[in-house]
Amino acid sequence: MLEFVKKIFLMRWLWSIFAGFYLVAFVKLEVRRLKEHVSWYEQKATINRPAVNNYLRANA
């Protein structure tokens, strides 16, 4: 039982750290999007296209 409780606390602690990173990344993307007057779709496409191409090149 004690190991389970430790695991829950560890997961909560890690989640709070990663949630902070996600929040910072989101704010940075929003600032860039607003400064460059880019739509969400366009911004998503500029991030996803190279990632998908690199993945396919590495695993083809």
VENPETA-V655391 format. One record per residue. N is the residue number from 0. RES is the residue in three letters. BURIAL is 1 if it has 24 or more other C-alpha atoms within 12 Angstrom, else 0. D_LAST is the distance of its C-alpha to the last C-alpha in Angstrom with 1 decimal. Layout:
N/RES/BURIAL/D_LAST
N/RES/BURIAL/D_LAST
This chain:
0/MET/0/45.8
1/LEU/0/45.9
2/GLU/0/42.3
3/PHE/0/41.2
4/VAL/0/43.1
5/LYS/0/41.7
6/LYS/0/38.2
7/ILE/0/39.0
8/PHE/0/40.5
9/LEU/0/37.6
10/MET/0/35.2
11/ARG/0/37.6
12/TRP/0/37.8
13/LEU/0/34.0
14/TRP/0/33.7
15/SER/0/36.4
16/ILE/0/34.7
17/PHE/0/31.3
18/ALA/0/33.1
19/GLY/0/34.8
20/PHE/0/31.5
21/TYR/0/30.2
22/LEU/0/33.6
23/VAL/0/33.5
24/ALA/0/30.0
25/PHE/0/31.2
26/VAL/0/34.3
27/LYS/0/32.6
28/LEU/0/30.3
29/GLU/0/33.4
30/VAL/0/35.5
31/ARG/0/32.9
32/ARG/0/32.5
33/LEU/0/36.3
34/LYS/0/36.9
35/GLU/0/34.4
36/HIS/0/35.4
37/VAL/0/31.8
38/SER/0/31.2
39/TRP/0/29.2
40/TYR/0/26.7
41/GLU/0/26.3
42/GLN/0/26.0
43/LYS/0/23.4
44/ALA/0/21.3
45/THR/0/21.6
46/ILE/0/20.3
47/ASN/0/17.5
48/ARG/0/16.0
49/PRO/0/15.0
50/ALA/0/13.9
51/VAL/0/11.6
52/ASN/0/10.2
53/ASN/0/9.9
54/TYR/0/8.3
55/LEU/0/5.5
56/ARG/0/5.5
57/ALA/0/5.9
58/ASN/0/3.8
59/ALA/0/0.0
